[in-house]
Amino acid sequence: MQKIFTKPFTQQEAMPEAGIEAVTDLLRTGRLHRYNMVADELSAASQLEQDYAQWQGRDYCLACTSCGYALHIGLRAMGVTAGDGVLTNGYTLAPVPGAIANVGARPILVEVNDHYHLDLHDLRHKAETSGAKVLVLSYMRGHMPDMHQLMQICNELGIQVLEDCAHTMGAKWQGIRAGNFGVMAAFSLQTYKHINTGEGGLLVSNDKHMMAKAIMHSGSYMLYERHGTLPPQQAFEHIKLDTANYSCRMDNLRAALVRAQLPHLDDNIARWNQLYDRFYAHLSAAEGIDIPARRQAEFYVGSSIQFRTTGLSKAEIPAFIQRCAKRGVELKWFGADKPAAFTSRYDSWAYLGDIPHLPATLAALEKTIDMRIPLTFNDDDCDIISSIISDEVNPIA
């Protein structure tokens, strides 16, 4: 009799009791807006900015409505304007090129290799031929490239880096946290990321002038002094009347939820990696499946896993996904010609206009399967899911 998996892949853990209590207390006050405080009271949003800046090891943190909007105002704070070229990964999710388009800039897509890392040779080539001076580096699905080499190239060519850390909150390269390499970095708090507020984002930096501008862009009006990690007053003097308000502030409810989850993040990362490593051990041993090995210098957060169905043709993959789905295993395919749910390939972003041909990226994604790893799974779940995938990638006729 065939095994069937019955748990949902989208079920997150319940909020910590401290978060439920904090939100309940806020609801009783009615003061949900981050600036709706009394006297010298520090809002939950401002307290979150202090908490996260300390945890991340950055001077400044800004709480936003989403990671995509954090990227958008981060680009503007870095001086990107309409018509500028901005380098970014050919393999990422749609909000990344969307943030670039929101500024009116032009995404310049860079190839990724078969480890899902930014191709550093193509990065250098695209930077030199385009003259672009900003890179939005997307650690797509948590895969970090050789950061020493990447930053060496960017420093040599005068490229500023904005890190998209939607999938790497807590990840490290040679002991340095993702988000601490570039001049700015954005993190996601969307439901399927490492801290869950439904939607939300964090922008971090050590640059006082960039952060002052980002705070003004976020919609601080003239209440910027109420922020938790505040640049010096003089950083605001010459920009506060000339900086557009894009109204992307985080509210106190979501901030309270983040603050309650942050103390558990390191333990949750260890739990994710235990599940990831179990999946990796099973699936990498299965015939017809290839999983790119992680580099020793990378400390990853295994909240999802990607593998290639090397034993199947592209035409056979839809049927494989359907067979797994019938047995309760939810998989996504980055090689599909048409976008589905959150999953899309760069050549479906028609709004970019002149879409380049990225043969290495297409080859890397052609048979790439993506699977969430929620913390509601346990070791037995990993074993059952892996068994089902192994069976269906090598079906008995």
Summary of the structure (lengths in Angstrom):
residues: 397
radius of gyration: 21.5
end to end distance: 15.9
largest distance: 72.9
contacts: 1329
relative contact order: 0.17
helix: 41%
strand: 15%
